[in-house]
């Protein structure tokens, strides 16, 4: 297995970008739901106040917690990027190997990193690529055997 560390974090912009966007949307929805729950509970429990006063009070009371979540957001995003590399990287290498096979080029054997997901894909792909290579070799031998008598007849 391959023990080389990754140097690129954003391998597939489409997939990993969608994950990053989803994290931000979930974070915003979480903040919104907490804010609404706090507004409702303070409006029901406390004395009657204007909405602006209620929200400004919540902001000053819970602002540090909001800052803490804002500080943690990049940490969470970086962690998800690193975890996503464990499945995006192997799929990208698999796609390249399949493209090589589809173009008729011999595919290089796949070796995934030790911590990658779906390592069995590399084994299955390598077996399939070897089978395709053997079939291509058998076909070329059969073609040579069929054309050899024709070449001798012409000579």
CNS distance restraints for C-alpha pairs under 8 A (distance, minus, plus):
assign (resid   1 and name CA) (resid 111 and name CA) 5.87 0.50 0.50
assign (resid   1 and name CA) (resid 112 and name CA) 6.10 0.50 0.50
assign (resid   1 and name CA) (resid 113 and name CA) 5.66 0.50 0.50
assign (resid   1 and name CA) (resid 114 and name CA) 5.68 0.50 0.50
assign (resid   2 and name CA) (resid 111 and name CA) 6.10 0.50 0.50
assign (resid   2 and name CA) (resid 112 and name CA) 5.75 0.50 0.50
assign (resid   2 and name CA) (resid 113 and name CA) 4.26 0.50 0.50
assign (resid   2 and name CA) (resid 114 and name CA) 6.07 0.50 0.50
assign (resid   3 and name CA) (resid 113 and name CA) 5.53 0.50 0.50
assign (resid   3 and name CA) (resid 114 and name CA) 6.19 0.50 0.50
assign (resid   4 and name CA) (resid 113 and name CA) 7.07 0.50 0.50
assign (resid   9 and name CA) (resid  81 and name CA) 6.51 0.50 0.50
assign (resid   9 and name CA) (resid  82 and name CA) 6.66 0.50 0.50
assign (resid   9 and name CA) (resid  85 and name CA) 6.89 0.50 0.50
assign (resid  10 and name CA) (resid  16 and name CA) 6.78 0.50 0.50
assign (resid  10 and name CA) (resid  81 and name CA) 7.14 0.50 0.50
assign (resid  10 and name CA) (resid  85 and name CA) 7.73 0.50 0.50
assign (resid  11 and name CA) (resid  16 and name CA) 7.57 0.50 0.50
assign (resid  11 and name CA) (resid  85 and name CA) 7.04 0.50 0.50
assign (resid  11 and name CA) (resid  88 and name CA) 6.88 0.50 0.50
assign (resid  11 and name CA) (resid  89 and name CA) 6.62 0.50 0.50
assign (resid  12 and name CA) (resid  16 and name CA) 5.89 0.50 0.50
assign (resid  12 and name CA) (resid  17 and name CA) 7.83 0.50 0.50
assign (resid  12 and name CA) (resid  88 and name CA) 6.68 0.50 0.50
assign (resid  12 and name CA) (resid  92 and name CA) 7.77 0.50 0.50
assign (resid  13 and name CA) (resid  17 and name CA) 5.19 0.50 0.50
assign (resid  13 and name CA) (resid  18 and name CA) 7.99 0.50 0.50
assign (resid  14 and name CA) (resid  18 and name CA) 6.11 0.50 0.50
assign (resid  15 and name CA) (resid  19 and name CA) 6.42 0.50 0.50
assign (resid  15 and name CA) (resid  88 and name CA) 7.86 0.50 0.50
assign (resid  16 and name CA) (resid  20 and name CA) 6.23 0.50 0.50
assign (resid  16 and name CA) (resid  81 and name CA) 6.78 0.50 0.50
assign (resid  16 and name CA) (resid  84 and name CA) 7.02 0.50 0.50
assign (resid  17 and name CA) (resid  21 and name CA) 6.13 0.50 0.50
assign (resid  18 and name CA) (resid  22 and name CA) 6.06 0.50 0.50
assign (resid  19 and name CA) (resid  23 and name CA) 6.25 0.50 0.50
assign (resid  19 and name CA) (resid  80 and name CA) 7.87 0.50 0.50
assign (resid  20 and name CA) (resid  24 and name CA) 6.44 0.50 0.50
assign (resid  20 and name CA) (resid  77 and name CA) 6.28 0.50 0.50
assign (resid  20 and name CA) (resid  80 and name CA) 7.90 0.50 0.50
assign (resid  20 and name CA) (resid  81 and name CA) 7.86 0.50 0.50
assign (resid  21 and name CA) (resid  25 and name CA) 6.22 0.50 0.50
assign (resid  22 and name CA) (resid  26 and name CA) 6.07 0.50 0.50
assign (resid  23 and name CA) (resid  27 and name CA) 6.09 0.50 0.50
assign (resid  23 and name CA) (resid  77 and name CA) 7.07 0.50 0.50
assign (resid  24 and name CA) (resid  28 and name CA) 6.16 0.50 0.50
assign (resid  24 and name CA) (resid  73 and name CA) 7.89 0.50 0.50
assign (resid  25 and name CA) (resid  29 and name CA) 6.14 0.50 0.50
assign (resid  26 and name CA) (resid  30 and name CA) 6.01 0.50 0.50
assign (resid  27 and name CA) (resid  31 and name CA) 6.22 0.50 0.50
assign (resid  27 and name CA) (resid  73 and name CA) 7.92 0.50 0.50
assign (resid  28 and name CA) (resid  32 and name CA) 6.09 0.50 0.50
assign (resid  29 and name CA) (resid  33 and name CA) 6.05 0.50 0.50
assign (resid  30 and name CA) (resid  34 and name CA) 6.18 0.50 0.50
assign (resid  31 and name CA) (resid  35 and name CA) 5.99 0.50 0.50
assign (resid  32 and name CA) (resid  36 and name CA) 6.10 0.50 0.50
assign (resid  33 and name CA) (resid  37 and name CA) 6.14 0.50 0.50
assign (resid  34 and name CA) (resid  38 and name CA) 6.14 0.50 0.50
assign (resid  35 and name CA) (resid  39 and name CA) 6.14 0.50 0.50
assign (resid  36 and name CA) (resid  40 and name CA) 6.12 0.50 0.50
assign (resid  37 and name CA) (resid  41 and name CA) 6.08 0.50 0.50
assign (resid  38 and name CA) (resid  42 and name CA) 5.96 0.50 0.50
assign (resid  38 and name CA) (resid  58 and name CA) 7.63 0.50 0.50
assign (resid  39 and name CA) (resid  43 and name CA) 5.94 0.50 0.50
assign (resid  39 and name CA) (resid  54 and name CA) 6.97 0.50 0.50
assign (resid  39 and name CA) (resid  55 and name CA) 7.00 0.50 0.50
assign (resid  39 and name CA) (resid  58 and name CA) 7.66 0.50 0.50
assign (resid  40 and name CA) (resid  44 and name CA) 6.14 0.50 0.50
assign (resid  41 and name CA) (resid  45 and name CA) 5.91 0.50 0.50
assign (resid  42 and name CA) (resid  46 and name CA) 5.38 0.50 0.50
assign (resid  42 and name CA) (resid  54 and name CA) 7.60 0.50 0.50
assign (resid  43 and name CA) (resid  47 and name CA) 7.17 0.50 0.50
assign (resid  43 and name CA) (resid  48 and name CA) 6.69 0.50 0.50
assign (resid  43 and name CA) (resid  49 and name CA) 7.52 0.50 0.50
assign (resid  43 and name CA) (resid  54 and name CA) 7.62 0.50 0.50
assign (resid  49 and name CA) (resid  53 and name CA) 6.51 0.50 0.50
assign (resid  49 and name CA) (resid  54 and name CA) 6.42 0.50 0.50
assign (resid  50 and name CA) (resid  54 and name CA) 6.24 0.50 0.50
assign (resid  51 and name CA) (resid  55 and name CA) 6.17 0.50 0.50
assign (resid  52 and name CA) (resid  56 and name CA) 6.07 0.50 0.50
assign (resid  53 and name CA) (resid  57 and name CA) 6.02 0.50 0.50
assign (resid  54 and name CA) (resid  58 and name CA) 6.30 0.50 0.50
assign (resid  55 and name CA) (resid  59 and name CA) 6.07 0.50 0.50
assign (resid  56 and name CA) (resid  60 and name CA) 6.26 0.50 0.50
assign (resid  57 and name CA) (resid  61 and name CA) 6.07 0.50 0.50
assign (resid  58 and name CA) (resid  62 and name CA) 5.73 0.50 0.50
assign (resid  58 and name CA) (resid  63 and name CA) 7.59 0.50 0.50
assign (resid  59 and name CA) (resid  63 and name CA) 5.01 0.50 0.50
assign (resid  62 and name CA) (resid  66 and name CA) 6.45 0.50 0.50
assign (resid  63 and name CA) (resid  67 and name CA) 6.24 0.50 0.50
assign (resid  64 and name CA) (resid  68 and name CA) 6.19 0.50 0.50
assign (resid  65 and name CA) (resid  69 and name CA) 6.38 0.50 0.50
assign (resid  66 and name CA) (resid  70 and name CA) 6.27 0.50 0.50
assign (resid  67 and name CA) (resid  71 and name CA) 6.18 0.50 0.50
assign (resid  68 and name CA) (resid  72 and name CA) 6.21 0.50 0.50
assign (resid  69 and name CA) (resid  73 and name CA) 6.04 0.50 0.50
assign (resid  70 and name CA) (resid  74 and name CA) 7.67 0.50 0.50
assign (resid  71 and name CA) (resid  75 and name CA) 7.50 0.50 0.50
assign (resid  72 and name CA) (resid  76 and name CA) 6.21 0.50 0.50
assign (resid  73 and name CA) (resid  77 and name CA) 6.15 0.50 0.50
assign (resid  74 and name CA) (resid  78 and name CA) 6.02 0.50 0.50
assign (resid  75 and name CA) (resid  79 and name CA) 6.20 0.50 0.50
assign (resid  76 and name CA) (resid  80 and name CA) 6.19 0.50 0.50
assign (resid  77 and name CA) (resid  81 and name CA) 6.17 0.50 0.50
assign (resid  78 and name CA) (resid  82 and name CA) 6.25 0.50 0.50
assign (resid  79 and name CA) (resid  83 and name CA) 6.23 0.50 0.50
assign (resid  80 and name CA) (resid  84 and name CA) 5.88 0.50 0.50
assign (resid  81 and name CA) (resid  85 and name CA) 6.19 0.50 0.50
assign (resid  82 and name CA) (resid  86 and name CA) 7.07 0.50 0.50
assign (resid  83 and name CA) (resid  87 and name CA) 7.59 0.50 0.50
assign (resid  84 and name CA) (resid  88 and name CA) 5.87 0.50 0.50
assign (resid  85 and name CA) (resid  89 and name CA) 5.30 0.50 0.50
assign (resid  85 and name CA) (resid 116 and name CA) 7.86 0.50 0.50
assign (resid  86 and name CA) (resid  90 and name CA) 6.90 0.50 0.50
assign (resid  86 and name CA) (resid 115 and name CA) 6.83 0.50 0.50
assign (resid  86 and name CA) (resid 116 and name CA) 4.34 0.50 0.50
assign (resid  86 and name CA) (resid 117 and name CA) 5.47 0.50 0.50
assign (resid  87 and name CA) (resid  91 and name CA) 6.28 0.50 0.50
assign (resid  87 and name CA) (resid 116 and name CA) 6.36 0.50 0.50
assign (resid  87 and name CA) (resid 117 and name CA) 5.37 0.50 0.50
assign (resid  87 and name CA) (resid 118 and name CA) 7.15 0.50 0.50
assign (resid  88 and name CA) (resid  92 and name CA) 6.11 0.50 0.50
assign (resid  89 and name CA) (resid  93 and name CA) 6.31 0.50 0.50
assign (resid  90 and name CA) (resid  94 and name CA) 6.04 0.50 0.50
assign (resid  90 and name CA) (resid 112 and name CA) 6.34 0.50 0.50
assign (resid  90 and name CA) (resid 116 and name CA) 7.07 0.50 0.50
assign (resid  90 and name CA) (resid 117 and name CA) 7.55 0.50 0.50
assign (resid  90 and name CA) (resid 118 and name CA) 7.53 0.50 0.50
assign (resid  90 and name CA) (resid 119 and name CA) 7.95 0.50 0.50
assign (resid  91 and name CA) (resid  95 and name CA) 6.01 0.50 0.50
assign (resid  92 and name CA) (resid  96 and name CA) 6.29 0.50 0.50
assign (resid  93 and name CA) (resid  97 and name CA) 6.24 0.50 0.50
assign (resid  93 and name CA) (resid 110 and name CA) 7.30 0.50 0.50
assign (resid  94 and name CA) (resid  98 and name CA) 6.14 0.50 0.50
assign (resid  94 and name CA) (resid 110 and name CA) 7.44 0.50 0.50
assign (resid  94 and name CA) (resid 122 and name CA) 7.56 0.50 0.50
assign (resid  94 and name CA) (resid 125 and name CA) 7.66 0.50 0.50
assign (resid  95 and name CA) (resid  99 and name CA) 6.08 0.50 0.50
assign (resid  96 and name CA) (resid 100 and name CA) 6.24 0.50 0.50
assign (resid  97 and name CA) (resid 101 and name CA) 6.36 0.50 0.50
assign (resid  97 and name CA) (resid 107 and name CA) 5.37 0.50 0.50
assign (resid  97 and name CA) (resid 108 and name CA) 6.83 0.50 0.50
assign (resid  97 and name CA) (resid 110 and name CA) 7.72 0.50 0.50
assign (resid  98 and name CA) (resid 102 and name CA) 6.05 0.50 0.50
assign (resid  98 and name CA) (resid 107 and name CA) 7.56 0.50 0.50
assign (resid  99 and name CA) (resid 103 and name CA) 6.20 0.50 0.50
assign (resid 100 and name CA) (resid 104 and name CA) 6.36 0.50 0.50
assign (resid 100 and name CA) (resid 105 and name CA) 5.02 0.50 0.50
assign (resid 100 and name CA) (resid 106 and name CA) 6.43 0.50 0.50
assign (resid 100 and name CA) (resid 107 and name CA) 5.53 0.50 0.50
assign (resid 101 and name CA) (resid 105 and name CA) 5.49 0.50 0.50
assign (resid 101 and name CA) (resid 106 and name CA) 6.17 0.50 0.50
assign (resid 101 and name CA) (resid 107 and name CA) 5.87 0.50 0.50
assign (resid 101 and name CA) (resid 129 and name CA) 7.40 0.50 0.50
assign (resid 106 and name CA) (resid 129 and name CA) 7.82 0.50 0.50
assign (resid 106 and name CA) (resid 133 and name CA) 7.14 0.50 0.50
assign (resid 107 and name CA) (resid 129 and name CA) 6.55 0.50 0.50
assign (resid 109 and name CA) (resid 122 and name CA) 7.81 0.50 0.50
assign (resid 109 and name CA) (resid 126 and name CA) 5.57 0.50 0.50
assign (resid 109 and name CA) (resid 129 and name CA) 7.97 0.50 0.50
assign (resid 110 and name CA) (resid 122 and name CA) 5.27 0.50 0.50
assign (resid 110 and name CA) (resid 123 and name CA) 7.64 0.50 0.50
assign (resid 110 and name CA) (resid 125 and name CA) 7.40 0.50 0.50
assign (resid 110 and name CA) (resid 126 and name CA) 6.48 0.50 0.50
assign (resid 111 and name CA) (resid 122 and name CA) 6.29 0.50 0.50
assign (resid 112 and name CA) (resid 116 and name CA) 6.27 0.50 0.50
assign (resid 112 and name CA) (resid 119 and name CA) 6.11 0.50 0.50
assign (resid 112 and name CA) (resid 122 and name CA) 6.79 0.50 0.50
assign (resid 118 and name CA) (resid 122 and name CA) 7.69 0.50 0.50
assign (resid 119 and name CA) (resid 123 and name CA) 7.10 0.50 0.50
assign (resid 120 and name CA) (resid 124 and name CA) 6.22 0.50 0.50
assign (resid 121 and name CA) (resid 125 and name CA) 5.90 0.50 0.50
assign (resid 122 and name CA) (resid 126 and name CA) 5.97 0.50 0.50
assign (resid 123 and name CA) (resid 127 and name CA) 6.24 0.50 0.50
assign (resid 124 and name CA) (resid 128 and name CA) 6.18 0.50 0.50
assign (resid 125 and name CA) (resid 129 and name CA) 5.97 0.50 0.50
assign (resid 126 and name CA) (resid 130 and name CA) 6.10 0.50 0.50
assign (resid 127 and name CA) (resid 131 and name CA) 6.20 0.50 0.50
assign (resid 128 and name CA) (resid 132 and name CA) 6.21 0.50 0.50
assign (resid 129 and name CA) (resid 133 and name CA) 6.14 0.50 0.50
assign (resid 130 and name CA) (resid 134 and name CA) 6.12 0.50 0.50
assign (resid 131 and name CA) (resid 135 and name CA) 6.12 0.50 0.50
assign (resid 132 and name CA) (resid 136 and name CA) 6.10 0.50 0.50
assign (resid 133 and name CA) (resid 137 and name CA) 6.16 0.50 0.50
assign (resid 134 and name CA) (resid 138 and name CA) 6.08 0.50 0.50
assign (resid 135 and name CA) (resid 139 and name CA) 6.07 0.50 0.50
assign (resid 136 and name CA) (resid 140 and name CA) 6.25 0.50 0.50
assign (resid 137 and name CA) (resid 141 and name CA) 6.25 0.50 0.50
assign (resid 138 and name CA) (resid 142 and name CA) 6.11 0.50 0.50
assign (resid 139 and name CA) (resid 143 and name CA) 6.05 0.50 0.50
assign (resid 140 and name CA) (resid 144 and name CA) 6.14 0.50 0.50
assign (resid 141 and name CA) (resid 145 and name CA) 6.20 0.50 0.50
assign (resid 142 and name CA) (resid 146 and name CA) 6.19 0.50 0.50
assign (resid 143 and name CA) (resid 147 and name CA) 6.12 0.50 0.50
assign (resid 144 and name CA) (resid 148 and name CA) 5.83 0.50 0.50
assign (resid 145 and name CA) (resid 149 and name CA) 7.44 0.50 0.50
assign (resid 146 and name CA) (resid 150 and name CA) 7.50 0.50 0.50
assign (resid 147 and name CA) (resid 151 and name CA) 6.22 0.50 0.50
assign (resid 148 and name CA) (resid 152 and name CA) 6.22 0.50 0.50
assign (resid 149 and name CA) (resid 153 and name CA) 6.06 0.50 0.50
assign (resid 150 and name CA) (resid 154 and name CA) 6.31 0.50 0.50
assign (resid 151 and name CA) (resid 155 and name CA) 6.39 0.50 0.50
